[in-house]
Amino acid sequence: MLTDKLILTSYYFAFFNFASEKTGSWKFFSSFNFGAAVNSGKMLRFFLKRLELIVTRDMNAAVSHRSDQPMPGTLSPRDCKMAVELDVFVGNTTIMDEEVYQLWLDGYTVNDAVKVRMAGGVLDECEANQDVLLSDTMDQYRTFQMCERLLQSPAKLANQLLFQIPPHRQTMLIERYYAFDDVFVREVLGKKLSKGTKKDLDDISAKTGVTLKSCRRQFDNFKRVFKVVEELKGPLVENIRQHFLLSDKLARDYAAIVFFANNRFETGKKKLQYLTFQDFAFCAGQLINNWTVGAVDNMVEDMDVDLDKEFLQELKELKILITDKDLLDQHKSLVCTALRGKTKAFAEMEANFKNLSRGLVNIATKLTNTKDVRDFFIDLVEKFIEPCRSDRWTPADIKLYLTHYTNSAHILDSFKHQAVWDRYMGVIKSCIYKMYHD
C-alpha cells in the first residue's frame, strides 16, 4: 500500500493491452520520468486518469481510421469487441540520455536541444513526433537540474536515495560535469577566481564561442575545487581526485588550474598566446612535483599549492655561474666542446651562450619576488625561447643544448650547488621542451 508521501525517483508505466475476443492483440508501452518527491497517492491517481483518457483517445482514433479498412495490425470494430486493461508498474532507475546531458552541459536551451536532436535523426529512430521529443527533452533537463546540487558535491551522489543511478553512470555524470573547454580555461588561467573575473564571462563567451551558461558552470567548478583543496594537506592531485571523484587526467588538469590561480602566473600576454592550456598544465605538473614544499615533504600544509620558499632562496646561489667570469668562460668551453660537430646551429649556440646562460640564471635568482614568479613563463619565452627561435634552432637542437648546458655544470670545480642546480634545471628543461613550438 502506498504511503501518503513517497519519494519516487521515476515512474515507469507499461500501458494497455486490448485484445479481440477472437484473435490477435496489440500492446503499447510508454514511460514517464518525474524524478521528484510527490504526493504519490494523489499524483498517481491523477496520472492514471490522464493515461486512461490518452489510451481511449488513441484507441478510438485507431478503430475510426477508415472504418471499412482497419489500420494494419488492428482488428475491425465490426469483427470484435474491445476490452481495455490498464496495467501499472513502478520502478526506480533514473533514465538519463547522454546526448541530452551533453546538450544541457553545453548550455543549450530546451528548444535548441530539440533542434539538435531532430537534426540527428532521433525522430526517425523512435518513430515519435516533435511534441513527444520536446516533452522528453524538458523532462531530461528537469532531472539534470535536480541532480546538479549532488554533482557539485560528488561524494553525495553515491549515498543519496532520490536518484537511483548505476555507479558507471554516476562516473560519467561527474566526469562530464567537471569537464571543461580548453579554449575557455585558457582565457581564465592564472586569473583570480573572483567575482571580478566572473563579470568578464560575457566577453569570454563571445570570444570563445562557449555559451555563457557553460562558461559559468566551468568557472564555478574551478572556484569550488580551489576552495576545497587550497588548505588541505597531502598531494594536490590526490585530494582533488578523492573529493571530486575525477579521473587522474582531469584531476591533474584541475590541479594545474588551482596552482596557476594561487600563484597568479601571467598567461594572457600576446607572446604567450601560442601556448595551449595543455602546455601550461604540463608545466604546472613539473612545478608542483619539483618546486613546491610537497616535493620534499608530503605532509606539509599547502604543500602542492605554494612554491618552496627555502628553495627559491637557494636559487640565488646560482648567480655565481654568470657573475664569476672565469666560471662563465669555463662553462662555455665545456658546453661548446661537447656540442661541436653535433648540430648545424653550433655557431649560433657558441655566439649566444653567455646571453642565454644569463637569461636562465637570472630567472632563477629573481623567483623570490612575487612579480617575477608571475612573469616566469614570459621570461622563459623572452630570454630563451625567442632568441633560439630567431636563430632557427630545432627542438632537437634545444634538447641537445640544454642537456650539455646542465651536465657541464657538474664538472665545474668551484661550483658547489649541484643539487639546487639539478632541481632547477630539471623543471626548466621540461618546460622549455614543451613550450618550444610554433
ABEGO torsion letter per residue (X at the ends): XBBABBBBABBBBBBBBBBBAABEBBBBBBBBBAGBBBBAAAAAAAAAAAAAAAAAAAAAAAAABGAABBBBGBBBAAABBBBBBBBBBBBABBBBBAAAAAAAAAGBBAAAAAAAAAAAGAAAAAGBBAAAAAAAAAAAAAAAAAAAAAAABAAAAAABAABBBBAAAAAAAAAAAABBBAAAAAAABGBBBBAAAAAAAAAAAAAAGBBAAAAAAAAAAAAAAAAAAAABBEBAAAAAAAAAGBBAAAAAAAAAAAAAAAAGBBAABAAAAABBAAAAAAAAAAAAAAABAAAABAABBGAAABBBAAAAAAAAAAAAAAABAAAAAAAAAAAAAAABGABAAAAAAAAAAAAAAAAAAAAAAAAABAAAAAAAAAAAAAAAAAAAAAAGBBAAAAAAAAAAAAAAAAABAABAAAAAAAAAAAAAAAAAAAABBX
